[in-house]
């Protein structure tokens, strides 16, 4: 069984943003040129149990008063947060509740060498766990060897990138995908990833210094070639900090180191802003994907592709890979929702990476990598239904225009 460890040029108009041979014809996307539109505003806030807020601007950090009050309740000196206070992971200061999340920009924190030092955080499924729900799981899929994505990534998989964050064990990494914002067409600042890439689940709290880097290592250079890499080589579109984050109550309450009862709800949405600049993420990258919330059954879903940056051996997290397979059903318990499962050799670091399928002639995001076995033969991801769509809509309506 496998351990999933948890995690350019601007605006090129029409662009192929995902390509892979192996679906009925191909799994491919073409992004239309990004154009501005009237931004919608909403005064209502998302469910406080699932959404978080943060603020900050470069070296000068501003923390909203309500967040500052919550930090103070935990005995945290707000003034020292940016100067290293975030590194205090005392069990009494682990920020668990939704309203406790804070992620002020610390400009320059995610430098190339720090990005390379980030490790995948463990998500291990044991043989016992995987066999617990055989009655609602299909036979284990045949292994599928991950294929390297073509470079440059901004021409072949522009919406895909890496999610970096700090955990009590140090810098960590996942994968993520730029998604469209239905309420702010052409100007999305939304990123889809796994819940365990933002929150530790039932036995922990919110991770810190969350940032998204689209088309990381755009040219797919080797470790030796990147020994003296510039920020532009590692992050061609720059670093995008999460100022708001949402994950499911199911993950917050039931998530564990092996996925646990929260694995079927292991998804999250980030609202990001650039460390520098003012353009939206979608305008900057030139591409974003729709999300399919219809939760088709495995039998109806057709062939799928999973993209990500595997970081655990034999991979090193520097290159983007993908797997294509027909999904089967998988569940960690007879009373838990069914997940998708595909054959794939990607390892930790690919967590949170998007799963895509063709719907009405276009490729859409339908799931994300959540868990897998220690022998690196398959991946499982949640089905995205009404709850996931509600989380997405709340994020879009409340924070999308910011």
SEFIMAR-654428 format. One record per residue (C-alpha): residue in three letters; residue number from 0; z, x negated, y negated. Coordinates in steps of 0.001 Angstrom, whole numbers, plus 500000, padded with zeros to 6 digits. Example, Ala and Ser with C-alpha at 12.3 -4.5 7.8 and 13.67 -1.06 7.14 Angstrom:
BEGIN
R   rest    nr       zz       xx       yy
R    ALA     0   507800   487700   504500
R    SER     1   507140   486330   501060
//
This chain:
BEGIN
R   rest    nr       zz       xx       yy
R    UNK     0   500000   500000   500000
R    UNK     1   499387   498837   496451
R    UNK     2   501426   498096   493362
R    UNK     3   499851   499377   490143
R    UNK     4   501594   497376   487516
R    UNK     5   502707   498960   484547
R    UNK     6   498487   498691   482343
R    UNK     7   482595   493532   467810
R    UNK     8   480187   494940   465721
R    UNK     9   481123   498165   463912
R    UNK    10   479365   501546   464072
R    UNK    11   476087   501037   465906
R    UNK    12   474980   504674   465851
R    UNK    13   473653   505905   469178
R    UNK    14   474981   503660   471907
R    UNK    15   475344   503658   475669
R    UNK    16   479108   503541   475993
R    UNK    17   479564   503724   479748
R    UNK    18   477122   502767   482403
R    UNK    19   477416   502408   486169
R    UNK    20   474951   502695   489004
R    UNK    21   476179   504782   491899
R    UNK    22   476611   508415   490841
R    UNK    23   473916   510965   491549
R    UNK    24   471756   509199   489003
R    UNK    25   474187   507177   486949
R    UNK    26   477489   507524   485203
R    UNK    27   476382   506987   481641
R    UNK    28   477302   508140   478182
R    UNK    29   475464   508076   474915
R    UNK    30   477565   508394   471795
R    UNK    31   476053   510084   468779
R    UNK    32   476371   508342   465457
R    UNK    33   479822   508831   464036
R    UNK    34   479838   511011   460956
R    UNK    35   482645   512239   458758
R    UNK    36   483785   515844   458555
R    UNK    37   486330   517912   456727
R    UNK    38   489706   517027   458240
R    UNK    39   491867   519875   459434
R    UNK    40   495519   519971   458551
R    UNK    41   498400   521578   460438
R    UNK    42   502014   521950   459472
R    UNK    43   503329   522790   462911
R    UNK    44   504817   519925   464930
R    UNK    45   504369   519251   468657
R    UNK    46   507087   520006   471156
R    UNK    47   509879   517612   470203
R    UNK    48   510502   516814   473846
R    UNK    49   507125   515173   474184
R    UNK    50   506003   513711   470858
R    UNK    51   507178   510820   468757
R    UNK    52   506631   509455   465259
R    UNK    53   506536   506078   463616
R    UNK    54   505419   504618   460332
R    UNK    55   504784   501232   458804
R    UNK    56   502233   499221   456894
R    UNK    57   501677   495571   457689
R    UNK    58   504564   493331   456803
R    UNK    59   506334   496078   454867
R    UNK    60   507848   498521   457321
R    UNK    61   508794   502048   456306
R    UNK    62   510693   504122   458845
R    UNK    63   510965   507880   458185
R    UNK    64   514491   508940   457276
R    UNK    65   514904   511169   460324
R    UNK    66   513889   508315   462632
R    UNK    67   516138   505908   460748
R    UNK    68   519036   508299   461228
R    UNK    69   518371   508427   464967
R    UNK    70   518281   504646   465190
R    UNK    71   521573   504467   463345
R    UNK    72   523069   506925   465832
R    UNK    73   522225   504357   468511
R    UNK    74   523966   501652   466533
R    UNK    75   520710   499976   465517
R    UNK    76   520416   498255   462157
R    UNK    77   517178   499693   460790
R    UNK    78   516689   496818   458359
R    UNK    79   516689   494337   461230
R    UNK    80   514280   496274   463456
R    UNK    81   511141   494483   462305
R    UNK    82   512898   491123   462279
R    UNK    83   513557   491250   466009
R    UNK    84   515946   494182   466367
R    UNK    85   513417   495905   468612
R    UNK    86   514175   493250   471246
R    UNK    87   517653   494708   471791
R    UNK    88   517369   496663   475029
R    UNK    89   521081   497391   475480
R    UNK    90   521443   500413   477765
R    UNK    91   523134   502312   474956
R    UNK    92   520277   501505   472585
R    UNK    93   517400   502325   474910
R    UNK    94   515564   504986   472919
R    UNK    95   515053   507843   475345
R    UNK    96   514608   511047   473386
R    UNK    97   511338   512079   471784
R    UNK    98   512735   511941   468288
R    UNK    99   514069   508411   468907
R    UNK   100   510658   506752   469229
R    UNK   101   509793   504288   466477
R    UNK   102   506820   501940   466363
R    UNK   103   506420   500389   462902
R    UNK   104   503531   497955   462541
R    UNK   105   504562   494330   462920
R    UNK   106   501429   492677   461634
R    UNK   107   500345   489646   463624
R    UNK   108   502687   490298   466561
R    UNK   109   499884   490780   469081
R    UNK   110   498151   487429   468755
R    UNK   111   495689   486246   471446
R    UNK   112   498261   484086   473243
R    UNK   113   500812   486932   473308
R    UNK   114   498196   489310   474649
R    UNK   115   497397   486882   477462
R    UNK   116   501103   486578   478304
R    UNK   117   501504   490337   478798
R    UNK   118   502165   491292   482419
R    UNK   119   501569   494470   484336
R    UNK   120   504644   496648   484891
R    UNK   121   505251   497730   488498
R    UNK   122   504218   501112   489880
R    UNK   123   504676   500746   493639
R    UNK   124   503986   503349   496299
R    UNK   125   505515   502571   499696
R    UNK   126   504089   503594   503047
R    UNK   127   506905   506136   503386
R    UNK   128   506074   507677   500000
R    UNK   129   502388   507913   500779
R    UNK   130   502968   509545   504163
R    UNK   131   505524   512033   502880
R    UNK   132   502932   514642   501971
R    UNK   133   500278   514228   504633
R    UNK   134   499877   517983   504870
R    UNK   135   498523   518181   501313
R    UNK   136   496794   514800   501204
R    UNK   137   493381   513924   502552
R    UNK   138   492919   510838   504781
R    UNK   139   493208   507531   502963
R    UNK   140   489850   506604   501416
R    UNK   141   487852   503595   502487
R    UNK   142   488440   500608   500190
R    UNK   143   486021   500191   497287
R    UNK   144   485595   496759   495760
R    UNK   145   485813   496879   491969
R    UNK   146   482703   495717   490124
R    UNK   147   482794   493740   486894
R    UNK   148   481551   495655   483854
R    UNK   149   478537   494219   482072
R    UNK   150   479078   492370   478820
R    UNK   151   479281   492812   475923
R    UNK   152   481722   495618   476599
R    UNK   153   480979   497316   473284
R    UNK   154   477444   498022   474566
R    UNK   155   478443   499160   478067
R    UNK   156   481954   500623   477872
R    UNK   157   482808   500893   474188
R    UNK   158   485648   503458   474518
R    UNK   159   487622   501357   477039
R    UNK   160   490335   498909   475996
R    UNK   161   493831   497609   476658
R    UNK   162   497215   499054   475708
R    UNK   163   499883   496459   474900
R    UNK   164   503604   497151   474612
R    UNK   165   506994   495508   474882
R    UNK   166   509399   496435   477672
R    UNK   167   512871   495085   478494
R    UNK   168   511100   492573   480776
R    UNK   169   508788   491299   478042
R    UNK   170   505198   491942   476894
R    UNK   171   503320   494324   479180
R    UNK   172   499830   495750   479439
R    UNK   173   497885   498821   480557
R    UNK   174   494400   500203   479942
R    UNK   175   493275   503090   477743
R    UNK   176   490275   505074   476478
R    UNK   177   489149   506273   473050
R    UNK   178   488819   510066   473246
R    UNK   179   487284   512581   470875
R    UNK   180   489454   514653   468557
R    UNK   181   488158   518211   468728
R    UNK   182   489746   519061   465369
R    UNK   183   488434   515943   463604
R    UNK   184   484912   515378   464956
R    UNK   185   483552   511898   464474
R    UNK   186   486870   510608   463117
R    UNK   187   489170   510418   466118
R    UNK   188   492195   508144   466224
R    UNK   189   493248   509265   469712
R    UNK   190   493669   507120   472839
R    UNK   191   494277   508391   476383
R    UNK   192   496471   506382   478755
R    UNK   193   499217   506832   481376
R    UNK   194   502688   508164   480634
R    UNK   195   504264   505114   482257
R    UNK   196   502481   502933   479684
R    UNK   197   504539   504485   476873
R    UNK   198   507777   505665   478532
R    UNK   199   509773   504358   481513
R    UNK   200   510465   507834   482934
R    UNK   201   513733   509286   484157
R    UNK   202   515648   505993   484185
R    UNK   203   514507   504568   480868
R    UNK   204   513052   505321   477469
R    UNK   205   510211   504591   475077
R    UNK   206   508500   501237   475048
R    UNK   207   507992   499383   471785
R    UNK   208   505250   497738   469728
R    UNK   209   502564   499910   471315
R    UNK   210   499057   498826   470311
R    UNK   211   495522   499524   471554
R    UNK   212   492733   496914   471609
R    UNK   213   489279   498417   472283
R    UNK   214   486675   496240   474020
R    UNK   215   489259   493527   474622
R    UNK   216   487592   490137   475288
R    UNK   217   484237   491738   474517
R    UNK   218   482153   488972   476091
R    UNK   219   484255   488758   479265
R    UNK   220   485077   485092   478769
R    UNK   221   487151   483167   481321
R    UNK   222   490683   481938   480795
R    UNK   223   489419   478406   480133
R    UNK   224   486911   479661   477568
R    UNK   225   489662   481597   475808
R    UNK   226   492153   478744   475585
R    UNK   227   491665   478580   471814
R    UNK   228   490327   482080   471281
R    UNK   229   490327   483587   467820
R    UNK   230   491678   487099   467202
R    UNK   231   488084   488299   466719
R    UNK   232   487123   487105   470208
R    UNK   233   490040   488889   471873
R    UNK   234   490100   491968   469640
R    UNK   235   486619   492523   468165
R    UNK   236   487671   495856   466639
R    UNK   237   491152   494717   465697
R    UNK   238   494587   495938   466791
R    UNK   239   495413   499644   466560
R    UNK   240   499119   500555   466430
R    UNK   241   500443   503835   467802
R    UNK   242   502156   505718   464996
R    UNK   243   502535   508830   467164
R    UNK   244   502730   509161   470942
R    UNK   245   502949   512079   473351
R    UNK   246   503566   512201   477071
R    UNK   247   504537   514996   479428
R    UNK   248   508036   516294   479997
R    UNK   249   507224   515968   483696
R    UNK   250   506882   512208   483334
R    UNK   251   509878   511796   481000
R    UNK   252   512128   513694   483391
R    UNK   253   510719   512749   486800
R    UNK   254   508879   509455   486437
R    UNK   255   510118   506460   488449
R    UNK   256   509104   502943   489505
R    UNK   257   507076   504457   492350
R    UNK   258   505668   507318   490309
R    UNK   259   508165   509777   491765
R    UNK   260   508045   513460   490911
R    UNK   261   506474   512537   487584
R    UNK   262   503333   510858   488971
R    UNK   263   501279   514061   488813
R    UNK   264   502166   514308   485105
R    UNK   265   501593   510633   484345
R    UNK   266   499395   510898   481251
R    UNK   267   499824   510250   477538
R    UNK   268   497984   510449   474210
R    UNK   269   498394   507960   471379
R    UNK   270   497517   508488   467743
R    UNK   271   496692   505061   466365
R    UNK   272   496007   503395   463048
R    UNK   273   494464   499997   462328
R    UNK   274   496671   497014   461630
R    UNK   275   494260   496457   458756
R    UNK   276   491606   498732   457259
R    UNK   277   491217   502483   456841
R    UNK   278   488312   503658   459031
R    UNK   279   489067   505851   462029
R    UNK   280   489024   504386   465526
R    UNK   281   485961   506404   466535
R    UNK   282   484045   505318   463412
R    UNK   283   485009   501705   464026
R    UNK   284   484179   501619   467745
R    UNK   285   481206   503944   467430
R    UNK   286   482101   505953   470528
R    UNK   287   484643   508352   472037
R    UNK   288   484762   510577   475124
R    UNK   289   485478   514265   475612
R    UNK   290   488333   515164   477976
R    UNK   291   487791   517614   480844
R    UNK   292   490923   519777   481159
R    UNK   293   489479   522132   483790
R    UNK   294   491366   520303   486578
R    UNK   295   488636   520748   489202
R    UNK   296   489693   520343   492801
R    UNK   297   488852   517044   494464
R    UNK   298   486123   518775   496461
R    UNK   299   484562   520234   493298
R    UNK   300   484973   517201   491048
R    UNK   301   482093   515193   492475
R    UNK   302   481800   511446   492214
R    UNK   303   484175   509682   489796
R    UNK   304   484414   506291   488161
R    UNK   305   487615   504476   487134
R    UNK   306   487550   501776   484438
R    UNK   307   490255   499293   483445
R    UNK   308   491511   495745   483045
R    UNK   309   493324   494808   486299
R    UNK   310   495850   492042   485652
R    UNK   311   497674   491450   488942
R    UNK   312   496150   488957   491429
R    UNK   313   493363   488421   492297
R    UNK   314   492535   489537   488732
R    UNK   315   493929   488074   485520
R    UNK   316   493555   490917   483016
R    UNK   317   490821   489248   480977
R    UNK   318   487803   491145   482312
R    UNK   319   486945   494824   482619
R    UNK   320   486206   496310   486051
R    UNK   321   485201   499685   487482
R    UNK   322   485194   501591   490773
R    UNK   323   483003   504529   491835
R    UNK   324   483977   506921   494628
R    UNK   325   484242   510571   495659
R    UNK   326   487878   511692   495200
R    UNK   327   490183   513138   497827
R    UNK   328   493512   514946   497493
R    UNK   329   496807   513094   497259
R    UNK   330   500389   514255   496777
R    UNK   331   503782   512538   496917
R    UNK   332   505492   515740   498043
R    UNK   333   504650   519190   499383
R    UNK   334   506109   520815   496271
R    UNK   335   504322   518540   493815
R    UNK   336   500875   519025   492247
R    UNK   337   497902   517426   493966
R    UNK   338   496438   514289   492396
R    UNK   339   492994   512699   492776
R    UNK   340   492640   509602   494959
R    UNK   341   489711   507188   495200
R    UNK   342   489084   503895   496958
R    UNK   343   489470   501010   494508
R    UNK   344   490643   497395   494597
R    UNK   345   491833   497261   490974
R    UNK   346   495428   496135   490577
R    UNK   347   498198   496452   487986
R    UNK   348   497037   496444   484385
R    UNK   349   494377   499030   485223
R    UNK   350   497089   501684   484852
R    UNK   351   496199   504223   482195
R    UNK   352   492494   503413   482444
R    UNK   353   490221   506449   482278
R    UNK   354   488547   508203   485186
R    UNK   355   485158   509705   484377
R    UNK   356   482795   512259   485894
R    UNK   357   479536   513897   484845
R    UNK   358   479949   517436   483502
R    UNK   359   476956   519371   482187
R    UNK   360   474985   516153   481951
R    UNK   361   477608   514199   480007
R    UNK   362   480332   511862   481179
R    UNK   363   483857   513034   480364
R    UNK   364   487351   511725   480999
R    UNK   365   488933   513690   483856
R    UNK   366   491989   511594   484826
R    UNK   367   493662   508206   484453
R    UNK   368   495011   505587   486825
R    UNK   369   498640   506269   487710
R    UNK   370   499704   504763   491044
R    UNK   371   498339   502888   494047
R    UNK   372   499464   501041   497195
R    UNK   373   500627   497458   497518
R    UNK   374   497552   496440   499524
R    UNK   375   495202   497309   496630
R    UNK   376   492901   499693   498481
R    UNK   377   493066   502907   496424
R    UNK   378   494138   504518   493154
R    UNK   379   495580   507950   492378
R    UNK   380   495506   509844   489084
R    UNK   381   496722   513222   487783
R    UNK   382   494625   516349   487461
R    UNK   383   494447   517341   483801
R    UNK   384   495075   521055   483299
R    UNK   385   496657   523405   480753
R    UNK   386   499771   521296   480136
R    UNK   387   497706   518178   479420
R    UNK   388   495428   520149   477115
R    UNK   389   498398   521573   475195
R    UNK   390   499776   518059   474693
R    UNK   391   496365   516895   473437
R    UNK   392   495945   519873   471095
R    UNK   393   499401   519381   469600
R    UNK   394   498637   515755   468917
R    UNK   395   495244   516570   467397
R    UNK   396   496351   519448   465190
R    UNK   397   499528   517849   463892
R    UNK   398   498626   514176   463538
R    UNK   399   494840   513920   463911
R    UNK   400   494208   514111   460188
R    UNK   401   496614   511333   459342
//
